[in-house]
Structure formats: C-alpha cells, structure tokens
Amino acid sequence: MSKPTETEKCIESLITVFQKYSGKDGNNCQLFKTEFISFMNTKLAAFTKNQKDPGVLDCMMKKLDLNSDGQLDFQEFLNLVGGLAIACHDCFLLASQKRF
C-alpha cells in the first residue's frame, strides 16, 4: 500500500475534524450550533477572536445552513472550509503581487 498523498491527508484531516466535533450532540453526520461554535472557537480561534460582532458565528451558521435545518452537514461544513481557503488564497495572491 502506498503512502497517502498530501491532498489525501488533507481530505482525511477534514473528515476527522468534522467527525470530532459533530458527534458531541448525538449525531455524527451533523454539526449542531453548539458544536459549530466549539469548532470555530477551537480550530479557527484566530478568526473568532478578531471579530467585533458577537453575533458573527450565529450569522455564519445561518448562511452556511443551506437547507435551514439548524445544523451543518458535511457539505455545508465544506462550504465554510472552501470559502475560508478561497479568502486565504486571495490574500496570498494580493501579497505576492505587492512584492513585484
């Protein structure tokens, strides 16, 4: 068996993180609001600490919850991760353009 690629490790890591936070309220296929807040405050602490609006996590949860069931499934969770990755990539591109 070959070693997993870097990309495969990243995918496995995303699944592992989702599973770690999604099982606390009984359903490991959904992130409930308390689990989402715990995830954000732990794994994305730099983001949450820099927010001036105390309701930002509630707002994010509502926007991410595409089917309005009060929970985030794995696809909705990936929308969060993907959106943050895009924002970080855009910042990286801007910073690299300023160097030239």
Rosetta blueprint (number, residue, H / E / L):
1 M L
2 S L
3 K L
4 P L
5 T L
6 E H
7 T H
8 E H
9 K H
10 C H
11 I H
12 E H
13 S H
14 L H
15 I H
16 T H
17 V H
18 F H
19 Q H
20 K H
21 Y H
22 S H
23 G L
24 K L
25 D L
26 G L
27 N L
28 N L
29 C L
30 Q L
31 L E
32 F E
33 K H
34 T H
35 E H
36 F H
37 I H
38 S H
39 F H
40 M H
41 N H
42 T H
43 K H
44 L L
45 A H
46 A H
47 F H
48 T H
49 K H
50 N L
51 Q L
52 K L
53 D L
54 P L
55 G L
56 V H
57 L H
58 D H
59 C H
60 M H
61 M H
62 K H
63 K H
64 L H
65 D L
66 L L
67 N L
68 S L
69 D L
70 G L
71 Q E
72 L E
73 D L
74 F H
75 Q H
76 E H
77 F H
78 L H
79 N H
80 L H
81 V H
82 G H
83 G H
84 L H
85 A H
86 I H
87 A H
88 C H
89 H H
90 D H
91 C H
92 F H
93 L H
94 L H
95 A H
96 S H
97 Q H
98 K H
99 R L
100 F L
